[in-house]
């Protein structure tokens, strides 16, 4: 993750959160090192033993109202206590007017004071989403990510095995490319993996023997999407007669990306095998599983039931013959 400065936060959220800078920009280069937010009410009252000062500080109506109940000496002392810590920045909500002592003290300490018209709860909700995104763990994977029937398929395998060609064939059949060659994957809240393309390679792919293809220009806007949840990994490998490949689908494999477990299918390939159609079936099969329909398990249960019925018939037959004395 690139370092998040107060300046970057302000520039990226200025319009969305209606932010304005109330003092100088001397504190714009301060780093924000934690995704969580904090309200400094207890710190203003003098209790600083557990004050998480290294977070963005949000001052709402409660903090503003508390300061207004203090005498001038008490107010100055409370503000001095707050500003004695290395705060990243302070955001004042609901267009409250900060005390002059806060602005002058923040200028002296090179701490930026921002203000918004948003209510405190709304601001914290929107800002938390932004911070979670900025601080999300990220990894780069060599592969191709395609949205196939709404399922994010991540194709992996050795270089030159045909990942890009399969992705291109899927796009030609109406599916949507997310990223090719370099897939940036971030872990969002609740263990959700989101894949995106690198800024340079976005909507482009490299086809060996042809070169760089601009997918959007060739196939239109319907052929790409900016991001997609990574739901299933398809690992491509050359066919090996000695390998024991899954035939039924009961033994399900999985892989971990950023400590999030997703289903894994090892797909052997050889000349003439239609991997594109198989990839579509993989996506449709995964949709069935999401909706509680597991074909392999249902087939196995039906097979066991049939075998039990057959055993019952054989048992009845033996019982009849044992009693037949003619």
C-alpha positions in Angstrom: 0.0 0.0 0.0 1.2 3.5 -0.8 1.6 5.7 2.2 -1.6 7.6 3.0 -1.0 11.3 3.9 -3.4 13.8 5.1 -3.1 15.6 1.8 -4.0 12.5 -0.2 -7.0 11.9 2.0 -8.1 15.5 1.6 -7.6 15.5 -2.2 -9.4 12.2 -2.8 -12.4 12.9 -0.4 -12.7 16.7 -0.7 -15.8 16.5 -3.0 -17.3 13.3 -1.7 -17.2 14.3 2.0 -17.4 18.1 1.4 -14.2 18.7 3.2 -12.7 22.1 3.7 -9.3 23.1 5.3 -9.7 25.5 8.2 -6.1 26.3 8.8 -2.8 26.0 7.0 -1.7 22.9 5.0 1.5 22.6 7.0 0.2 19.2 8.3 -0.6 17.8 4.9 2.4 15.6 4.9 1.6 13.8 8.1 1.1 10.1 7.7 -2.1 8.2 8.5 -0.9 4.8 9.7 -4.1 3.2 11.1 -7.5 2.6 9.3 -9.6 3.1 12.5 -11.1 6.4 13.5 -11.3 8.0 17.0 -13.4 10.5 18.8 -11.2 12.4 21.4 -13.9 13.1 24.0 -12.1 11.5 26.9 -8.8 13.1 25.9 -10.5 16.5 26.1 -11.7 15.7 29.6 -8.1 14.9 30.6 -8.1 11.1 30.5 -5.4 10.2 28.0 -4.1 6.8 29.4 -5.8 4.9 26.5 -5.9 7.7 24.0 -5.3 6.4 20.4 -3.8 9.6 19.2 -2.3 8.1 16.0 -5.8 7.8 14.4 -7.7 10.4 12.5 -9.7 12.3 15.2 -13.4 13.1 14.6 -14.9 16.0 16.6 -18.7 16.0 16.5 -21.5 17.7 18.5 -20.5 15.9 21.7 -16.9 17.2 21.7 -18.1 20.6 20.5 -20.8 20.8 23.2 -18.4 19.7 25.9 -15.9 22.4 25.1 -18.6 25.0 25.2 -19.4 24.0 28.8 -15.9 24.8 30.0 -14.5 28.1 31.2 -11.9 29.7 29.0 -8.9 28.5 31.1 -10.4 24.9 31.2 -11.0 25.1 27.4 -7.4 26.1 26.7 -6.1 23.4 29.0 -8.3 20.7 27.3 -7.2 21.8 23.8 -3.6 21.9 24.8 -3.9 18.4 26.2 -5.4 17.2 22.9 -2.8 18.9 20.7 0.2 17.7 22.8 -0.1 14.4 20.9 1.1 13.8 17.3 -2.3 13.6 15.7 -2.6 12.9 12.0 -5.4 15.4 11.6 -8.8 16.5 13.1 -12.1 16.5 11.2 -14.9 18.6 12.6 -18.4 17.5 11.6 -21.8 19.3 11.0 -20.1 22.6 10.1 -19.3 23.3 13.8 -17.2 26.3 14.4 -13.9 25.3 16.1 -12.6 27.4 19.1 -9.9 29.9 18.0 -7.6 28.2 20.5 -7.9 25.0 18.5 -7.0 26.6 15.2 -4.0 28.6 16.5 -2.7 25.6 18.5 -3.1 23.3 15.5 -1.2 25.7 13.4 1.6 25.8 15.9 1.8 22.0 16.0 1.4 21.7 12.2 -1.9 19.7 12.5 -4.5 20.1 9.8 -8.0 20.9 10.8 -10.7 19.8 8.3 -14.4 20.4 8.4 -17.5 18.8 6.8 -21.2 19.4 6.8 -21.9 15.7 7.2 -23.3 14.4 10.5 -20.7 12.5 12.6 -22.2 9.0 12.1 -22.5 9.5 8.3 -19.0 10.8 8.0 -17.5 7.9 10.1 -19.4 5.4 7.9 -18.1 6.8 4.6 -14.6 7.5 5.9 -14.3 4.0 7.4 -15.1 2.5 4.0 -12.4 4.6 2.4 -9.9 3.7 5.1 -10.7 -0.1 4.9 -10.1 0.1 1.2 -6.8 2.0 1.5 -5.5 -0.4 4.2 -6.7 -3.6 2.7 -4.0 -6.3 2.4 -3.0 -6.7 -1.3 -1.1 -9.3 -3.3 -0.2 -9.5 -6.9 -0.9 -12.8 -8.8 0.3 -13.8 -12.2 -2.8 -14.9 -14.0 -6.0 -13.8 -15.7 -9.3 -12.8 -14.0 -12.5 -13.1 -16.0 -16.2 -12.5 -15.0 -17.9 -15.6 -16.3 -21.7 -15.7 -15.7 -21.1 -13.5 -12.6 -18.4 -15.7 -11.1 -14.9 -14.4 -10.9 -12.6 -17.0 -12.3 -8.9 -16.6 -11.6 -6.8 -18.6 -14.2 -3.3 -19.5 -13.0 -0.6 -21.7 -14.4 2.9 -21.5 -15.8 3.9 -18.8 -18.2 2.8 -19.5 -21.8 0.3 -22.3 -20.9 -2.6 -20.3 -22.5 -4.2 -18.2 -19.7 -4.6 -15.1 -21.9 -5.9 -17.1 -24.9 -8.6 -18.7 -22.7 -9.5 -15.2 -21.3 -9.7 -13.8 -24.8 -11.9 -16.7 -26.0 -14.2 -16.1 -23.0 -14.4 -12.4 -23.8 -15.3 -13.2 -27.5 -18.1 -15.4 -26.1 -19.6 -12.4 -24.2 -17.9 -12.6 -20.8 -15.9 -9.8 -19.2 -12.2 -9.3 -18.7 -11.0 -7.9 -15.4 -7.3 -8.3 -15.5 -4.7 -10.2 -17.6 -1.1 -11.1 -16.7 -1.0 -9.1 -13.5 -4.0 -9.4 -11.1 -4.0 -7.2 -8.0 -6.0 -8.9 -5.3 -7.1 -7.1 -2.1 -8.8 -8.6 1.0 -11.8 -6.6 1.9 -14.0 -7.0 5.0 -15.4 -10.4 5.9 -12.8 -12.3 3.9 -13.9 -11.0 0.4 -11.2 -11.0 -2.3 -11.5 -8.3 -4.9 -9.3 -8.4 -8.1 -8.3 -5.5 -10.3 -5.9 -4.8 -13.1 -2.7 -2.8 -12.8 -3.1 0.8 -13.9 -0.8 0.3 -16.9 -2.3 -3.0 -18.2 -6.0 -2.2 -17.5 -8.3 -3.5 -20.3 -5.2 -4.8 -22.3 -3.9 -8.3 -22.7 -0.8 -9.8 -24.3 -1.3 -12.6 -26.9 1.9 -14.4 -27.8 2.5 -14.0 -31.6 0.1 -11.1 -31.8 1.1 -8.6 -29.2 -0.9 -6.2 -27.1 -4.7 -6.2 -27.6 -6.9 -3.4 -26.4 -9.9 -5.4 -25.4 -12.2 -2.5 -24.9 -11.5 -1.0 -28.3 -11.9 -4.4 -30.1 -14.9 -5.9 -28.2 -16.6 -2.8 -26.8 -17.3 -1.5 -23.3 -19.3 -4.7 -22.4 -16.1 -6.8 -22.6 -14.4 -5.3 -19.5 -15.1 -4.4 -15.9 -12.9 -2.6 -13.4 -13.0 -5.1 -10.6 -14.6 -8.4 -9.6 -14.8 -10.7 -6.6 -12.4 -13.6 -6.9 -14.6 -16.6 -6.2 -12.8 -19.6 -7.8 -9.3 -20.4 -8.9 -8.7 -22.5 -12.0 -5.1 -23.8 -12.2 -4.1 -24.9 -15.7 -1.5 -27.6 -16.1 -0.3 -30.0 -18.9 -2.0 -33.4 -19.0 0.1 -36.0 -17.1 -0.8 -39.7 -17.5 0.6 -40.5 -14.1 -1.5 -37.9 -12.3 -4.8 -38.9 -10.6 -7.3 -36.2 -11.6 -10.6 -35.8 -9.9 -13.4 -37.6 -11.8 -16.5 -37.2 -9.7 -16.1 -33.9 -7.8 -16.5 -35.1 -4.2 -13.0 -34.3 -3.2 -13.0 -30.6 -3.4 -9.7 -28.7 -3.3 -9.0 -25.2 -2.2 -6.3 -22.6 -2.1 -5.6 -19.6 0.1 -5.1 -16.0 -1.1 -4.3 -13.5 1.7 -5.6 -16.1 4.2 -8.9 -16.4 2.4 -9.9 -19.9 1.3 -11.5 -20.2 -2.2 -12.3 -23.3 -4.3 -9.5 -24.6 -6.5 -10.0 -26.6 -9.7 -6.9 -28.2 -11.3 -7.7 -28.4 -15.0 -5.4 -30.6 -17.2 -5.1 -29.4 -20.8 -4.0 -30.9 -24.1 -4.4 -30.0 -27.8 -8.0 -30.1 -28.9 -9.6 -29.8 -25.4 -12.1 -27.0 -25.3 -11.1 -25.2 -22.1 -13.3 -22.3 -22.7 -16.5 -24.3 -22.6 -15.2 -26.2 -19.6 -14.5 -22.8 -17.9 -18.2 -21.8 -18.5 -19.4 -25.0 -17.0 -17.1 -24.5 -14.0 -18.7 -21.1 -13.4 -22.2 -22.4 -13.8 -21.4 -25.4 -11.5 -20.2 -23.0 -8.9 -23.4 -21.0 -9.2 -25.4 -24.2 -8.5 -23.3 -24.8 -5.4 -23.9 -21.3 -4.2 -27.6 -22.0 -4.4 -27.3 -25.2 -2.5 -27.3 -27.6 -5.5 -24.1 -29.8 -5.4 -24.3 -32.2 -8.4 -21.5 -34.5 -7.3 -22.9 -35.0 -3.8 -26.4 -35.5 -5.2 -25.2 -38.1 -7.7 -23.3 -39.9 -4.9 -26.4 -39.9 -2.7 -28.6 -41.2 -5.5 -26.0 -43.9 -6.3 -25.9 -45.1 -2.6 -29.7 -45.1 -2.5 -29.8 -47.2 -5.6 -27.3 -49.7 -4.2 -29.2 -49.9 -1.0 -32.4 -50.7 -2.9 -30.6 -53.3 -5.0 -29.3 -55.0 -1.8 -32.8 -55.0 -0.4 -34.1 -56.8 -3.6 -31.3 -59.3 -3.4 -32.1 -60.0 0.3 -35.8 -60.5 -0.5 -34.8 -62.9 -3.3 -32.6 -65.0 -1.0 -35.3 -65.1 1.7 -37.8 -66.4 -0.9 -35.5 -69.1 -2.2 -34.6 -70.2 1.3 -38.3 -70.9 2.0 -38.9 -72.6 -1.4 -39.0 -76.5 -0.7 -40.5 -77.5 -4.0 
